[in-house]
Amino acid sequence: MIKEIISAYRREKHMEHKNNSGFTLVELVVVMVIVGILAS
C-alpha cells in the first residue's frame, strides 16, 4: 500500500517540474493519506 503511494507520488512529482515552489496538490494528498494511515 505505502509502496504504491510512494511510486505514484514519485511519478506525479516527476511530471510536476513547472511548480517547484511549496507543496503541490498531489504532495498534500499524499501527506494526508500517510498521516491517516499512521493515525489509525
Residue pairs with C-beta under 8 A, 6 or more apart in sequence:
1 37
2 34
2 37
5 30
5 33
5 34
8 30
9 26
9 27
9 30
12 24
12 26
13 24
13 26
13 27
16 24
16 26
23 31
